[in-house]
Amino acid sequence: MKRQAVVLAAGKGTRMKSELPKVLYPVLGKPIIDYVLDALDAAGIERTIVVVGYHGDEVRRALAGRAKIEFAEQTELLGTGHAVMSCRAALENSADSVFVIAGDSPMLRAETVADIFRIYEEAAARGEPVSAVLGTVVKDDPAGMGRILRDERGEFVGIVEHKDATDEQRRITEINMSYYLFNTRDLLDSLSEIKANNAQKEYYITDVPAILLSKGKKVRAVPVLKPSECLGVNTVDDVRRVEEALAAGRKD
């Protein structure tokens, strides 16, 4: 089964205090997005669509030497869901599934990507296909993160953002890290149903699992991420933390 991925790399990264596109900010002398693409390559991804936006030509030039890379352009920065919408033409009539990841995830591990694909593919082989697999992590201090909600049988039923969670839900330690593997057709069908009914007036990929569930589709959330993969990059201080973790070998 051919493996493909979409990497969201359109953001400006205002808090980085740099004119560089966020994904080109250096971590140990290497652009953030290179860590993501290296992990995808190691996981056997055969086709990667990079969504560019802010200073997109710079990102294209930085990645010009890489094979298996295609580009889609997000002309307006209207959220992660909108970014994936910009890939619609490229994803039509493509592989059965697509892995979606943010380009500012330098701690992404190839093993995690492979595990998520394995879970998806094994479910299909058993005749119990799923529309999405979410990679999650159990974190001792999940403050500020979206919590994974499960029913009494342990089945995934949704994501609740920290600001919207009840006190009981905030005690949940399993969190969403936006590592998604979608059935491509189900993803494309759901994108048209995302609403920008939030304060930012943006379209979020995090709404897709709920849309799939509302259609009776199966969605699985599996805690396959390592704690180190919680380290993202939003500020210069985050860069220092990631550099320390990489230097200490915590990615493996």
VOGU-3710 file (C-alpha; in Angstrom, 3 decimals, decimal comma):
1> mkrqavvlaa> 0,000/0,000/0,000  1,530/3,306/-1,106  2,239/5,710/1,730  1,821/9,454/1,353  1,897/12,435/3,690  0,883/16,070/3,883  3,200/18,406/5,799  1,700/21,707/6,943  4,386/24,341/6,384  2,532/27,559/5,562
11> gkgtrmksel> 2,773/29,364/8,896  4,699/32,491/9,727  5,602/31,653/13,323  5,090/35,143/14,715  6,425/34,228/18,161  9,748/33,121/16,676  10,704/36,802/16,201  12,135/36,035/12,772  11,218/36,829/9,169  11,998/33,232/8,241
21> pkvlypvlgk> 9,087/30,887/7,579  8,706/28,977/10,832  9,628/25,608/9,317  12,979/26,984/8,113  14,081/28,147/11,545  17,310/26,275/12,379  17,487/23,634/15,091  21,083/22,500/15,641  21,881/24,155/12,321  19,197/22,281/10,377
31> piidyvldal> 15,762/23,629/9,336  12,909/22,322/11,468  11,107/20,824/8,479  14,125/18,705/7,536  13,672/16,684/10,727  10,054/16,025/9,780  10,868/15,029/6,205  13,762/12,807/7,303  11,445/10,941/9,668  8,824/10,504/6,931
41> daagiertiv> 11,462/9,189/4,527  12,681/6,717/7,140  9,101/5,548/7,687  8,754/4,657/4,024  6,650/7,589/2,864  6,767/7,557/-0,933  5,058/10,875/-1,650  4,996/14,046/0,430  2,940/17,149/-0,281  4,305/20,217/1,508
51> vvgyhgdevr> 1,762/23,005/2,009  3,455/26,392/1,715  2,148/29,874/2,343  4,153/32,565/4,112  7,351/33,109/2,092  6,498/29,937/0,240  9,200/30,470/-2,383  11,830/30,281/0,359  10,470/26,925/1,508  10,388/25,643/-2,069
61> ralagrakie> 14,010/26,673/-2,611  15,134/25,130/0,674  13,581/21,791/-0,294  14,486/21,862/-3,982  17,094/19,134/-3,582  14,693/16,623/-2,070  13,055/13,843/-4,051  9,416/12,752/-3,631  8,327/16,286/-2,638  5,373/18,128/-4,170
71> faeqtellgt> 3,977/21,493/-3,149  0,520/22,913/-2,588  -0,090/26,567/-1,808  -2,328/27,891/0,940  -3,154/31,332/-0,427  -4,837/32,490/2,782  -3,716/31,291/6,205  -7,108/30,156/7,462  -6,134/27,233/9,678  -4,925/23,667/9,452
81> ghavmscraa> -8,116/22,358/7,864  -7,898/25,019/5,189  -4,252/24,043/4,593  -5,283/20,460/3,857  -8,087/21,752/1,612  -5,374/23,269/-0,576  -4,186/19,706/-1,295  -7,560/18,503/-2,555  -6,558/18,302/-6,232  -3,315/16,514/-5,372
91> lensadsvfv> -5,097/13,994/-3,149  -7,936/13,132/-5,535  -7,373/9,669/-7,013  -4,262/9,200/-4,873  -3,274/6,552/-2,338  -5,847/5,068/0,014  -4,535/6,921/3,071  -2,637/10,077/3,950  -0,622/11,011/7,011  -1,003/14,659/8,086
101> iagdspmlra> 1,613/16,328/10,280  2,720/19,847/11,145  6,027/20,928/9,663  7,163/22,291/13,040  7,377/18,836/14,665  11,124/18,163/14,746  10,766/15,407/17,342  8,673/13,245/15,013  9,956/9,662/15,037  9,877/7,375/12,018
111> etvadifriy> 8,836/4,543/14,323  5,723/6,456/15,371  4,691/7,067/11,767  5,259/3,395/10,947  3,211/2,306/13,972  0,278/4,487/12,943  0,327/3,109/9,392  0,582/-0,444/10,736  -2,503/0,008/12,919  -4,457/1,418/9,958
121> eeaaargepv> -3,324/-1,288/7,548  -3,887/-4,166/9,980  -7,449/-2,982/10,624  -8,104/-3,001/6,867  -6,581/-6,472/6,538  -8,948/-7,758/9,247  -11,934/-6,384/7,357  -12,473/-3,737/10,036  -11,318/-0,575/8,239  -10,991/2,709/10,092
131> savlgtvvkd> -11,359/6,210/8,666  -8,663/7,720/10,860  -5,946/6,844/13,340  -4,802/9,534/15,767  -1,412/9,217/17,374  -1,681/10,306/21,014  0,571/10,498/24,052  0,093/10,216/27,797  1,628/13,262/29,443  2,075/13,901/33,154
141> dpagmgrilr> 1,343/17,601/32,739  -1,198/18,003/29,920  -2,144/21,610/30,720  -3,143/23,562/27,644  -3,480/20,471/25,432  -6,531/18,867/23,850  -7,696/15,792/25,774  -8,707/12,488/24,216  -12,205/11,419/25,251  -13,165/7,735/25,393
151> dergefvgiv> -16,364/5,875/26,219  -16,781/3,169/28,846  -15,353/0,608/26,411  -12,269/2,717/25,832  -13,276/3,709/22,310  -12,373/7,160/21,027  -15,326/9,554/21,061  -13,743/12,965/20,637  -11,222/15,663/21,484  -11,891/18,462/23,933
161> ehkdatdeqr> -9,646/21,501/24,028  -8,246/22,485/27,421  -10,176/25,769/27,544  -13,449/23,922/26,886  -12,823/20,960/29,209  -14,582/20,314/32,489  -12,552/19,819/35,653  -12,976/16,057/35,255  -11,855/16,129/31,631  -8,804/18,178/32,556
171> riteinmsyy> -7,656/15,272/34,709  -7,306/13,167/31,545  -3,623/12,724/30,706  -3,955/11,368/27,150  -3,595/14,229/24,696  -3,953/14,914/21,010  -0,704/15,851/19,263  -2,169/16,275/15,744  -0,531/13,181/14,268  -3,249/11,958/11,894
181> lfntrdllds> -3,612/9,161/9,374  -6,812/9,488/7,364  -8,560/7,429/4,764  -8,048/9,826/1,862  -11,596/9,682/0,488  -13,160/10,115/3,933  -10,845/13,052/4,663  -11,732/14,829/1,416  -15,444/14,285/2,005  -15,157/15,688/5,534
191> lseikannaq> -13,152/18,784/4,626  -16,182/20,392/3,014  -18,068/20,076/6,305  -15,547/21,884/8,503  -16,971/25,158/9,788  -15,015/28,267/10,758  -17,294/28,864/13,741  -14,562/29,932/16,155  -13,070/33,203/17,319  -10,254/32,983/14,761
201> keyyitdvpa> -12,671/32,225/11,869  -10,363/29,415/10,811  -10,874/25,831/9,635  -9,256/23,204/11,864  -8,216/19,665/10,971  -9,023/18,706/14,575  -12,716/18,900/13,622  -12,435/16,049/11,116  -12,460/13,114/13,602  -15,777/14,336/15,061
211> illskgkkvr> -17,234/14,694/11,559  -16,176/11,133/10,742  -17,733/9,799/13,944  -20,978/11,640/13,192  -21,130/9,690/9,914  -20,744/6,385/11,715  -17,123/5,991/10,664  -14,540/4,324/12,871  -11,798/6,471/14,399  -9,037/5,089/16,596
221> avpvlkpsec> -6,779/6,980/18,974  -3,629/5,119/19,978  -0,977/6,286/22,496  2,029/5,446/20,334  3,957/8,707/20,733  6,970/9,035/22,995  6,883/11,879/25,568  9,698/13,617/23,673  7,344/14,039/20,714  5,321/16,514/22,771
231> lgvntvddvr> 8,089/19,032/22,175  6,964/21,396/19,433  8,377/24,707/18,308  6,431/27,915/18,839  9,042/30,167/20,441  12,814/30,607/20,562  12,739/29,037/24,044  11,086/25,969/22,494  13,979/25,741/20,030  16,422/25,561/22,931
241> rveealaagr> 14,394/22,812/24,608  14,244/20,783/21,395  17,984/21,241/20,809  18,708/19,986/24,299  16,458/16,978/23,775  18,030/16,138/20,402  21,527/16,545/21,821  20,591/14,175/24,643  19,300/11,582/22,193  15,736/11,741/23,456
251> kd> 14,273/11,398/19,976  14,956/7,680/20,123
//
